[in-house]
Amino acid sequence: MKNRIAVLFVLFFSMASMTAQQKKFAVHTVAFYNFENLFDTINGPNYDEEWLPDGAQNWTGKKYKKKLDNLSRVLVELGTSDVQKESPVLIGGCEIENRRVLEDLVKHPTLINKDYGIVHFDSPDKRGIDVALLYKKKHFQPLSYKNIPLIIYEGGAKDKKDKKEAAEEDEKEENVNLDKVTKRIYTRDQLLVTGLLDGEEVNVIVNHWPSRSGGEKKSSPNREAAGRLNRKIIDSIYAINPNAKIISMGDLNDGSFNKSVKTEVGAKGKRSEVKPLGIYNPMQQMAEEGIGTLAYRDAWDLFDIIMVSEPLIRNDYSSWRYWKAGVYNKPFLVQKTGQYKGYPLRNSNGEVGFSDHFPVYVYLIKEAK
């Protein structure tokens, strides 16, 4: 397998340099970016009081415009390289207030000629933030889309539709005290979009799993529930088509070795370990190498993860296949001075940054006819 990929690299780079004797491959970039508090300045029905001109963040029209300027610059350049000059064909995003901010983003002068469409639903999240998918209309045609809620409760209840059912199952499996299962935790839905990428069906799941608020250990059952829901969605797609091309991406608030990803989703970090109906996590190797997307107390984590289904790592390049993954951490996205030197450049001291996360991406390739 390694030899096959090595040969593909040679062929692909030869294609990029227009060497006529070698095969040519088309390439698309699929990306994910945590936009970190993409709020407008309008007082809406959600929990946006902090992000208003007279709110704690003093979030003015000027600051909002700067935020859009910054994000649009990232998106138009994300994943570009010697072999890819185009912006991503699909962009998953999170920490989005509403559809309006996405419309402002895709209409930004930097992005408007890319002609991005939007798939977005309002989530019940207590912070008032959602997930969404941006897609290039020229290349991707949505066929269906739906938001799938993550139903979790305080005290250990998991991803069940009925609180009592969840509590009873937890009581049996983990001896959770039923008296503690009282209140639903409102978090982000998981967004499932099925569409045609240049005529080929692709399924995309956009995630923003529950945070580590309250501590990693205490909050881990919530992300494990998110992992089970993600796997349930994947299995439902596989049940219809065992050869389905599935991309699951998002800010998981967990890394590749956490139970939520490793066990509940069942993601494998090595291609050789991925069986039929399985999921490959290319970010695991980068995490092992110390590469991260966010930093906390001078330690890096790679919580922004893109996973692909087994059919996307097969050797037949007559249709779209996964090639490789990366973290987009160009110098302009990095804090240059101060206590957080080297961290992602986020809002600080009244100045508008980009995000507290670096974006991630994968390349899909296909042999050109």
C-alpha positions in Angstrom: 0.0 0.0 0.0 2.8 2.4 0.9 4.5 1.7 -2.4 1.2 2.4 -4.3 0.8 5.7 -2.6 4.5 6.6 -3.2 4.0 5.9 -6.9 0.8 8.0 -6.8 2.7 11.0 -5.3 5.2 10.8 -8.2 2.4 10.6 -10.7 0.5 13.4 -9.1 3.4 15.8 -8.9 4.3 14.9 -12.5 0.8 15.9 -13.4 1.2 19.2 -11.6 4.2 19.9 -13.7 2.4 18.9 -16.8 4.6 16.0 -17.7 2.8 14.4 -20.6 4.1 10.9 -20.1 2.5 10.6 -16.7 -1.1 10.1 -15.7 -3.1 13.2 -14.7 -5.3 13.5 -11.7 -8.0 16.0 -10.7 -7.9 17.2 -7.1 -10.4 18.7 -4.7 -9.8 20.0 -1.2 -12.3 19.3 1.6 -11.8 21.4 4.7 -13.0 22.1 8.2 -12.6 25.3 10.2 -13.8 26.3 13.7 -14.7 29.9 13.0 -14.6 30.8 16.7 -17.5 32.9 17.6 -18.7 34.1 14.2 -21.5 36.4 15.5 -23.1 39.4 13.8 -23.9 42.6 15.7 -27.7 42.1 15.6 -29.5 41.1 18.8 -31.2 37.8 18.0 -33.3 35.3 19.9 -30.2 33.2 20.9 -27.6 33.7 23.5 -25.6 36.5 21.8 -25.6 39.3 24.4 -21.9 39.0 24.8 -21.4 39.6 21.0 -23.2 42.9 20.6 -21.8 46.5 20.4 -22.7 47.1 24.0 -21.8 43.6 25.1 -18.8 42.2 26.9 -16.9 41.8 23.7 -17.8 45.3 22.4 -18.6 43.6 19.1 -19.0 46.4 16.7 -19.7 46.5 13.0 -16.0 47.3 12.4 -14.9 44.2 14.3 -17.5 42.0 12.6 -16.2 43.2 9.2 -12.6 42.5 10.2 -13.7 39.0 11.3 -15.2 38.3 7.9 -12.1 39.8 6.2 -9.9 37.4 8.2 -12.0 34.3 7.7 -12.5 34.9 3.9 -8.7 35.2 3.5 -8.2 31.8 5.2 -11.0 30.0 3.2 -9.7 31.2 -0.2 -6.2 30.1 0.6 -7.0 27.0 2.7 -5.2 23.9 1.4 -3.6 25.7 -1.6 -0.2 24.4 -2.6 2.0 23.5 -5.6 -0.6 20.8 -6.5 -3.8 22.7 -5.6 -4.5 26.3 -6.6 -8.2 26.3 -5.9 -10.1 27.0 -2.6 -11.9 24.0 -1.0 -14.9 22.5 -2.8 -16.5 21.7 0.6 -15.9 23.5 3.9 -17.4 22.3 7.2 -17.6 25.0 9.8 -18.7 25.5 13.4 -19.2 28.2 16.1 -21.6 30.0 13.7 -24.4 32.1 15.1 -26.9 31.9 12.2 -27.4 31.7 8.5 -27.0 35.4 8.1 -23.3 35.4 9.1 -22.7 32.7 6.5 -24.4 34.7 3.8 -22.2 37.7 4.7 -19.2 35.4 4.6 -19.8 33.8 1.2 -20.7 37.2 -0.3 -17.5 38.8 0.9 -15.5 40.3 -2.0 -12.7 37.7 -1.4 -15.1 34.7 -1.8 -18.0 35.9 -3.9 -16.6 34.7 -7.2 -16.2 31.2 -5.6 -20.0 30.9 -5.6 -20.4 28.9 -2.4 -23.8 27.5 -1.3 -24.8 27.0 2.3 -26.4 24.1 4.2 -27.3 25.2 7.7 -29.7 24.4 10.5 -30.2 26.2 13.8 -29.0 24.0 16.7 -30.4 24.1 20.3 -26.9 24.8 21.6 -26.9 26.8 24.8 -24.2 29.1 23.4 -26.3 29.8 20.3 -23.8 28.3 17.8 -24.3 25.9 14.9 -22.5 23.8 12.4 -22.8 24.3 8.6 -21.4 23.2 5.2 -20.3 25.5 2.5 -20.0 24.0 -1.0 -19.0 25.2 -4.4 -22.1 25.1 -6.6 -20.1 24.4 -9.7 -18.9 21.0 -8.3 -21.3 19.9 -5.6 -25.0 19.4 -5.8 -26.8 18.7 -2.4 -29.4 15.9 -2.8 -30.6 15.8 0.9 -29.6 17.2 4.2 -30.8 17.0 7.8 -29.7 17.9 11.3 -29.5 15.0 13.7 -29.8 16.0 17.4 -27.5 14.7 20.1 -29.7 13.9 23.1 -27.7 13.9 26.3 -28.6 14.6 29.9 -26.8 15.6 33.1 -25.8 12.7 35.3 -24.7 10.4 32.6 -27.6 9.7 30.3 -26.6 9.3 26.7 -27.7 9.5 23.1 -31.2 8.2 23.5 -34.5 9.9 22.4 -36.2 9.3 25.7 -34.7 10.4 29.0 -36.2 7.6 31.0 -34.9 5.0 28.5 -31.5 6.6 28.7 -31.5 6.6 32.5 -32.7 3.0 32.8 -30.0 1.8 30.4 -27.3 3.8 32.2 -28.6 2.4 35.5 -28.1 -1.2 34.2 -24.8 -0.6 32.5 -23.0 1.9 34.7 -25.1 2.2 37.9 -25.9 5.8 37.2 -28.1 7.3 39.9 -31.5 7.9 38.3 -32.1 10.9 40.6 -29.2 12.7 38.9 -30.5 12.3 35.4 -32.7 15.4 35.4 -31.7 17.9 32.8 -30.9 17.8 29.1 -27.6 19.3 27.9 -28.3 21.3 24.8 -25.5 21.0 22.3 -24.8 21.1 18.6 -26.7 18.8 16.1 -24.7 16.7 13.7 -25.3 17.8 10.1 -25.6 15.2 7.4 -25.4 16.3 3.8 -25.6 13.9 0.8 -24.8 15.2 -2.6 -23.0 14.8 -5.9 -19.4 15.8 -6.2 -18.9 16.2 -9.9 -21.5 13.5 -10.4 -20.4 11.1 -7.6 -22.4 10.6 -4.5 -20.6 11.7 -1.3 -21.9 11.9 2.2 -20.6 14.6 4.6 -21.2 14.8 8.4 -20.2 18.0 10.1 -19.6 17.9 13.8 -18.9 20.1 16.8 -19.0 17.7 19.8 -19.6 18.8 23.4 -16.9 20.8 25.1 -14.6 19.8 28.0 -16.3 22.3 30.3 -16.1 20.9 33.8 -13.1 18.9 33.0 -12.1 16.2 30.5 -13.1 13.2 32.6 -16.4 14.6 33.8 -17.5 15.7 30.3 -16.1 12.7 28.4 -19.5 10.7 28.4 -21.0 13.5 26.4 -18.4 13.2 23.6 -18.6 9.4 23.8 -22.3 9.8 23.1 -21.5 12.1 20.2 -19.1 9.4 18.9 -21.9 6.8 19.1 -24.3 9.0 17.3 -21.7 9.7 14.6 -21.1 5.9 14.2 -24.8 5.3 14.0 -25.1 7.8 11.2 -22.2 6.2 9.4 -23.7 2.7 9.8 -27.1 3.9 8.5 -25.3 5.1 5.3 -23.4 1.9 5.0 -26.6 -0.1 5.4 -27.9 1.5 2.2 -24.6 1.4 0.3 -21.6 -0.6 1.6 -19.5 1.3 -0.9 -20.6 4.7 0.4 -18.1 7.6 0.3 -18.4 9.2 3.7 -16.5 12.2 5.1 -17.0 13.0 8.8 -15.3 16.1 10.0 -15.4 18.6 12.9 -14.1 20.0 16.1 -14.5 16.9 18.3 -13.1 18.4 21.5 -11.3 15.0 21.7 -8.2 13.6 20.0 -7.6 10.5 17.9 -6.8 8.4 21.0 -9.8 9.3 23.1 -12.5 6.7 23.5 -15.1 8.8 21.6 -13.0 8.6 18.4 -11.1 5.4 18.8 -13.8 3.2 20.3 -17.2 4.8 19.7 -16.6 5.8 16.1 -14.1 3.0 15.6 -11.7 5.1 13.6 -8.4 3.5 12.7 -5.2 5.4 12.3 -3.5 3.0 9.8 -4.9 2.2 6.4 -4.0 -1.5 6.9 -6.3 -1.7 9.9 -9.4 -0.3 8.1 -11.8 -3.1 7.2 -14.9 -3.0 5.0 -17.5 -0.6 6.6 -14.7 0.9 8.5 -13.4 4.5 9.0 -9.9 5.9 8.5 -8.6 8.7 10.6 -5.5 10.3 8.9 -5.2 12.9 11.7 -3.9 10.2 14.1 -0.5 10.0 12.5 -0.2 13.8 12.7 -1.2 13.8 16.3 1.5 11.2 17.0 4.0 13.6 15.4 3.1 16.4 17.7 1.1 18.4 15.2 -1.9 20.2 16.6 -4.8 22.6 15.8 -5.1 24.3 19.1 -2.9 24.9 22.1 -3.6 25.0 25.8 -1.0 25.7 28.5 1.7 25.3 25.9 0.5 21.8 24.9 -0.9 21.1 21.5 -4.0 19.0 20.7 -5.4 17.9 17.4 -9.2 18.0 18.0 -10.1 19.1 14.5 -10.4 15.8 12.7 -11.5 14.6 9.2 -12.3 10.9 8.9 -13.1 9.0 5.7 -14.9 5.8 4.9 -13.1 2.7 3.7 -14.2 3.1 0.1 -12.4 6.4 -0.1 -9.0 4.7 0.6 -9.3 2.0 -2.0 -6.7 1.8 -4.8 -9.0 2.4 -7.8 -8.6 6.0 -8.7 -11.2 6.0 -11.4 -13.4 7.8 -8.9 -12.7 10.2 -6.0 -10.3 8.8 -3.4 -8.6 10.2 -0.3 -5.0 11.3 -1.0 -3.6 13.0 2.1 -4.4 15.4 5.0 -2.9 18.5 6.5 -3.2 21.2 9.1 -3.3 24.7 7.6 -1.0 26.7 9.9 0.5 29.4 7.8 2.5 32.1 9.5 -0.2 34.7 9.2 -2.5 32.5 11.4 0.1 32.4 14.2 0.4 34.8 17.2 3.8 36.4 16.8 4.4 37.9 20.3 3.4 37.8 23.9 2.3 35.1 26.3 0.6 33.1 23.5 3.4 33.4 20.9 3.1 30.4 18.5 -0.6 29.8 19.3 -3.3 30.3 16.7 -4.0 34.0 16.3 -7.4 34.7 18.0 -9.2 37.7 19.3 -7.1 39.4 22.0 -6.9 42.7 23.8 -9.7 44.1 21.6 -8.0 43.1 18.4 -9.8 40.8 16.0 -7.9 37.6 15.1 -8.8 34.5 13.1 -9.6 31.6 15.4 -8.2 29.7 18.3 -8.0 26.7 16.0 -6.1 26.0 12.8 -8.2 24.6 10.0 -7.6 21.1 8.6 -8.1 19.7 5.1 -7.9 16.6 3.0 -7.2 16.2 -0.7 -9.4 14.0 -2.8 -8.0 12.9 -6.2 -9.4 11.2 -9.2 -7.7 10.0 -12.4 -8.4 12.5 -15.2 -10.0 11.1 -18.3 
